Structure formats: structure tokens, C-alpha cells
Amino acid sequence: MGHRIKEIRESLDEIRRQRDFDLDQRVEETKSVSAKARETYSFVREKEVIGRDDERMKILQLLLQDDETKENVSTITIVGIGGLGKTTLAQLVFNDAMVQKHFEPRLWVCVSDVFEMRPIVGNIIKSATNSSPDQNLAMDQLQNLLRKQIDGKRYFLVLDDVWNEDRKRWLELKSLLMGGARGSRILVTTRSENVAKLSHTLDDQPFKLHGLDNDKSWSLFSKMAFRQVQDLNNPKIVDLGKAILEKCKGVPLAIKTIGSVLYLKTPETEWSFFKDNELAKVTQQEDDIIPTLKLSYNHLPSYLKHCFAYCSLFPKDHKFDVQILIYLWMAQGFIKADQNQSLEDIGYGYFLDLLWRSFFQEVEEDDYGNIRRCKMHDLMHDLAMSVAGTSSVLINKGV
């Protein structure tokens, strides 16, 4: 492990010196890092998701209904702006008991920016077999392996975060997936209306996901922002909170991140300053919440800014090994020494703080409740890229 960290550190030192991480000093700098985060979870727990019951039931109905299409395999597409919870909704459906009983196998692949047949087919096979296919196999051999896993079976495949708008490429992939038994389903999530139009085949229109309504937005915001229950009975604080909430436009990711910022502030004195002096300066397009998310970054202590921006060096949808990530932070000198704690424990505290503020998600725990792996929302990755600057290299996925 030591030599790997040394190699990575040497290759990134120059990038670190050239970057501007916007590391201005803030009052939060003096606050200690919490030793514990709020309850975390693997993938998604139904009780932790607020406001998507109706959407979940509609998707389940589309998945489980008998359709009259000529093809055995039908595609349902969930489309909406970033941060709405498309992946979370797909996870809810994927793990539903009725879906588990109805489909076999169930497969999950995150496609992201690069739409290439070899990695997509390889990842479908990996999802089916829990092992990666031989890298040296020809494409014909990969196709044969894929057909062995899905042909004649009523399968359910989630293709998460698809960006490809090339119809020819989509049809090329689709042709490999049409051997499933009647009733097989492909569920696509995307931000692109064009992707939705070319991929969706079941029902008349793609499933368009919207922001949470006012009541559900407030329910999520209240859970994230209020430390004291009695503050919910204070009309002045409630009105202030609702005024701040309007800027989040019903987007769950924005509500969570802004709520986490406010949770650490005193409602009577600091919320008003935040609204009038920081939130008021945010300008954004209807489909862009990055400026709002950046407020949560602005409120990080500088040592956490370093740690977060460093994550831009990894590719989107990277599954972080938390221990290795902490070692990398240590190698870069981001972790402050404390005579009462080891650097590893301090680094884990840094990670938990970022997790609690919604910079990480999809955590996986070991048998003792320690978090071993996690991912970063693609919008958070976009934010990390924007604050880290333009000079960057991607760390190999094997790290």
C-alpha cells in the first residue's frame, strides 16, 4: 500500500501546487469534526426516501403489467434534471419485493458519459455473475456470454445515468438485449430528453420525474435542517426556512445539502444572514442546481475543501474504498495531526463529516457498521471538478 500511495502522491504533487481550491478561511474552521454521522445505509432504505411513493408505484405498475408490445423486452425511461433522485427511485424499484420475485436475473449497470459496447456488455455480465469477464475476450465472445445470462429469461436491467443520444449506438446495444423472455424490462435513467425519446418503448411517453411538491420538500428540509424540534413551532423560523427552501426548487439533493449547512447554524441569528447574504447571490438556470450546491462547499472548513476537491481526480461513478481514500488524503497532507487520535481516525472523521453533508452517498458497511465503500453523486463530482480547476488527471479505477 505504501508504494502505491507514494507513486500517486508524486504524480499529483504538481497538480496540487497549481490548483486553486477556493480555500478561503471561514468561521467553521475552528469547529471540530463530528465523530459520528447520521445513520447511513447501503444502496437505499425505503423509509429514508421522502416523497417518491407515488412515482415508485407508477414505475412498478409499468414493470409488472402485461403489455401488448410485439417485442419481448420493453424499455422504460425515467428522465429529469440532476439531483431529483432518478437513481434513488430506480433503486427503490430494483429492490422491491415484487420485482425480486417477478424478474430473474436483476442487473444493474451505471453507464455514465461513455457509451461503448464492450464496457457496457462487460458490466452487465459482471452484474449477472459477480465477476468481471476476461479482458482479452473478443466482442463476439462477450456477446455469447451475455446471451447465456439473459436469453430466455425474464430479466430486469437498469441502465443508470445514460447520456448517449446516438440512435445507432442505442440500437446496437438493444439488439444484444432482445433475447430475454416476454415481459423482460430495461429501466433507463437519464437527464437527456433526447435519450428518453430514443430509448423509451413502453407506454406513450417517458416517465418524467419532477421536483418534490411543497409539503414533501418541507418534510425533507425539516429533517435535514432543524436540530431542535421546538424550532418547528416558531413561525418566524419556519417562514425563514421556507424562504430558503424555495431556492432548492424541490430538488432533493439541493434540499439535503442546504439543510445540512443550516443544521450547523443557529436559526435565530445565522439563517437570516445565510439567506440575505449568500443565498441571495446565487443565480442559476431552471435545470442547474450546481450554484446552490456550491454554497455547501463554501461552508466547508479548508481541510474538508481539500479532501472533497481531491475526489475530482477519480472518474464519475467511482466506487471509493474509504480506507484507501483516507490514505490518499494523508499522503497529500490534508489531514491535521492530533496527539489524541491517529491520522486514520481523524481522516475517517473527515469522511463522515463529508458524508453527513451529502457529498458522498451509497455507502456500504461491514459487519461492524464501519463504512467501507461509497460513491459520489455525479452532480457532486461536477462540483468537485469545478472547484478543483482545469488541471487534472484521472486516477485509475483500480485504486
CORZIMO-V931371 format. One record per helix or strand of 3 or more residues. SS is the DSSP state (@ for helix, = for strand). FROM is the first residue (numbers start at 1). LEN is the number of residues. If there is no record, write none. Layout:
BEGIN
ss->SS from->FROM len->LEN
ss->SS from->FROM len->LEN
END
This chain:
BEGIN
ss->@ from->2 len->17
ss->@ from->27 len->4
ss->@ from->46 len->3
ss->@ from->53 len->12
ss->= from->73 len->7
ss->@ from->86 len->9
ss->@ from->97 len->6
ss->= from->106 len->7
ss->@ from->117 len->13
ss->@ from->139 len->12
ss->= from->156 len->7
ss->@ from->167 len->10
ss->= from->184 len->7
ss->@ from->193 len->7
ss->@ from->214 len->12
ss->@ from->229 len->5
ss->@ from->235 len->14
ss->@ from->252 len->12
ss->@ from->267 len->11
ss->@ from->279 len->3
ss->@ from->290 len->9
ss->@ from->302 len->12
ss->@ from->322 len->10
ss->@ from->343 len->14
ss->= from->361 len->5
ss->= from->371 len->5
ss->@ from->378 len->11
END
